[in-house]
Amino acid sequence: MKRAFDDLARKLMTANRRLSLITDDPFVVLDEEREALRRVVALTQEWALEDARRRQ
C-alpha cells in the first residue's frame, strides 16, 4: 500500500506542476487530479481503519 500511496503522491505533484502552468487559479482541479485526490483519501481512510483494528 505504501507503494500505491507514493505513486499517487508523485502523480499529484506532477499534476500540480502541470496545473500551475495552465492557470493561475489555485481552485481549478482537473478530472485526473480529482480522481487522484479521491484515491489518496480512500487509501488514508483504509489505513486508518486497519490501524484502529490493530489497536483493538
Summary of the structure (lengths in Angstrom):
residues: 56
radius of gyration: 14.1
end to end distance: 21.3
largest distance: 47.3
contacts: 118
relative contact order: 0.15
helix: 82%
strand: 0%
